[in-house]
Amino acid sequence: MVVVPLYFAYDGLLKAQQALGLGTVALLVWSLLQALRVKPSAGIRILGAGVLVIAGTVINDILLSQGVIESVHIIPLGVATLALCQGLVIAIFNARDRKRAEVLSGELNLRNQELRRVGELKDQFLANTSHELRTPLNGIIGLSESILDGVVGKVSPAVEKNMRMIARNGRRLAMLVNDILDFSKLKKGDVSLSIRPVDVSEPIELVLCLCRGWAHEKGTEFRFDMSRTGCFVHVDRNRIDQVLLNLVQCLLRHSASRE
């Protein structure tokens, strides 16, 4: 059985510890030099100062333990200095990131304001255009209905058919213009309803009349039979026309039935 004196075991452990410390310090210094070569920022310089301080304290304690110099153990001072440098670097990075976030937030607010302004201009343009379209559409509808009523005398069946088509398409365009105006009002929150008694057959007949041309092109036939007359409901006439028109158009667009 071989007995190793406690002194030699302690001496070997101490040397291994010193070698590990020197290797760690060398690795830190090498990493610092690489970082300074790639991006010599203020945070890297501060962290480098902390690494150099702890490297000096490690070398001091190793030389002190070997009896080369007369000094005191100052590794705790080096560790505290490195920790302080790390705290400063973290604070610098946090301040930089906070400033960058504020800049990005300001740019985002500017973009949002620009988008909001563009949206308002678009809505204003649509509203103005819709108002400008109302006058000629009402004139076209009124003129065609006057011809159908015989104001200019009796017309031929071909002219009457064309006038009915003009009046029907004019009313359809007028409803689309009203939809655009209602959309603009809806975004502003000032949509108003005009509730009054309405005969159910009137909006149904109007919508079927407006969509009869499109239905004929698709080979679809409308059948409307309402034996009971004078069935009144309290609704907004314009809104019920819009709802029924949208429903019939969706049916024509997606339905495969011909009746």
C-alpha positions, 0 to 999 in steps of 0.5 A: 500500500502506497501512502501519499503525504497530504502535503504533496496531494494538496500541492498537486491539487493547488497546481491543477487549480492554478492551471485551470485558472490560467486556462480560463483567463487565457480563454476569456482574453482570447474571446475578448480579443476576437470580440474586439476585432469583430465589433469593438463596441463600448460594452465589449471594452467595459467587459474587457476591462473586467476580464483584464482585472480578473486576469491580473488578480489570478496571476497575482494570486498564483505568483503569491502562492509560489512565493515569487512576489509578496502581496495579498489575495485579491481574486475576490476583488477581480471577481467583484470588478468583473461582475460590476463590468457585466452589470454595466454592459447589461445596463448599456444594452438595456438602455440601447434596446429601450431607445431603439424600441422608442424609435420603432414605436414612434415610427409605427405611430407615424405609419399608423397616422398615415394609414389612418389619414389615407383611410379617411381620404379614401372614405371621403372620396367614396362619399363624395363620388357617391353623392356625385353619382346620385344626381345623374342616376336619379335623373336617368331613373326618372327620365326612363320612368317618365317615358314608361308612363307615356309622358312623350307618348306611346312607345314601341315594345322594343323601346319600352323593354329598353326603358325598363332595363335602363330603369331597373339597372339605374335603381340597382346602381342607386342601391349600390351607391347607397351601400357605399354611403352607408359603409362610410356612415357605418365607419363613423358610427352615424348610421340612422334608421327610418322605421315605418310600416312597409308592405312586404310585397313591395321590396320583394317585387322590387328586388326580383325586378332588379335581379330578373335580368341577371337571372335570365342570363343564368337561365334561372326563373323567379316565382313569387306568389303572395296571396295575402296582400297588405302584410305590413312590417315595421322596418327601414325600407332602404335596409330591407331592400339591401338585405333582400338584394344581397340574399337574392344575389348570393342565391344567383351566384352560388345556387345551381337551381334553375327555379 
